[in-house]
Every structure is written in structure tokens, then in C-alpha cells.
Amino acid sequence: MTPQYVLAGANVTAALVTAVLRNRGMERARFVTKMASSMLFCATAFIAAASREEMNTQAALMLGALVLGMVGDIVLGLDLFAAPEYRKFIFVLGGTPFFFGHLLYIVLLLSYGNIQWHLVAVLPIVPMFFLLLNRFNLIKLDKMMLPLALYGLVLGTMMLATFNLASQGGQLGRWMWFPGVLFTVSDASLFLERFGRGPLERMRPALSFTVMVPYYAAQGIFALAVAWL
């Protein structure tokens, strides 16, 4: 088994441990394992890049997006050490690198082949999901409604881009059925954890796992894909 596959697996394992530590309130240990996960998927990507005969623009964009993800992880990991009045600011600040990382992924993935236009149907799924939850008072968005709806469109575009590449087949395409969905599950769970009300508040321990594990699994897949781009 090549080193990048070992590191990708360790990345997901560390994410699972992070979720357990989060639920036990062990925030310092959780921060350490979360940072370890982020460094592991970046290490996976750089080892995958070293296995290539030469770099190209697509591989460089993927590396850039993964580094942005690590930066976002670091910032978001600091929120529970901050005073409550600063947590929303840290949440937005940490979300910014993720946003630009997603844009890099989208540009990269859509550069392969022609767009299958019937996949445009996935674009409104996430924004409609958030709006329906807000309508039935299961989340409280207030001023975050518009930014969250726009972010939902970005997630929908990510799914479109990954599905579009997956539909073209090949070694790279076979892996691309998964990361767009995994990112969507993770980010949606993150917003439900932060803004959920009623039944969703009681689901927070479970949401810790659906935030962490799918996200790091998706980043691990993208990191491995650096070798095939």
C-alpha cells in the first residue's frame, strides 16, 4: 500500500477521534487531533504530487484548495477557545478559506470535459433544504440566511462538478462520485450544529460525527486525486 493511502486512512481515523473528543468536551485534545487530520490530508496531497512525473495546473489548483481547507480548519478550531461574542466572527473568518477552496475545486473539476447540463438540477437542493428548515423553525438564520443560501449554491455547484467528472469515467472519475456529497453532508451538518433548534439541538453529538468524518474523507479523496489529475 502506498504512503498516500496510509495517510488518507489516518486522516479519517483522526477525524473520528476528533468527533469523540468533541462530544466529551476535551477541547484541547480535539484541537490537536483536528489539526493532525488537516496536516495528514495535506501530506497525502504532497506525497501524491511527488509521485507524478510532472506538475500541471490542475494538480497545483488542487493543492491550493487543500491548503485553504487546512487554514479554515485552524481558524474554525479556535472558536471554542474564544469568548462567545467573537465566535460568530471566527465562524465567518474560518468559513472564508473554505469558500475560496470550494471555488478552486469547482474551477478545477469543471475544466475536465463538457458539462452534463441535466446535473444542474442538483444546484438548488442545499439552499432549499436550509430555507425549509428555517421556515419550520428548525434552524434560526436571521442575518445569515442570504450568506447560507449562497453557500448552499456553492455546495450544489461542487456536487454538479464532481458528478460531471464522475460521469466521464476513468480512474479519476470513479472517485468523484463521493467528495461533493461528502462535503455537502459535512457543511450542512456544521450549519445544523451551529444554528439548529429543537430536535436538532439534541442531535449535536451525532452531528459532530457527520461534520468531521465526511469532510476529512472528502479532503482525503481530493488529496489522493492529485496523483491522477
Secondary structure, DSSP 4 states (H G I P E B T S, - for coil): --HHHHHHHHHHHHHHHHHHHHHTT-HHHHHHHHHHHHHHHHHHHHHHHHTSSS--HHHHHHHHHHHHHHHHHHHHHTGGGS-HHHHHHHHHHHHHHHHHHHHHHHHHHHTSS---GGGGGGTTHHHHHHHHHHHTTSB--GGGHHHHHHHHHHHHHHHHHHHHHHTT-HHHHHHTTSHHHHHHHHHHHHHHHHHB-THHHHTHHHHHHHHHHHHHHHHHHHHHHTTT-
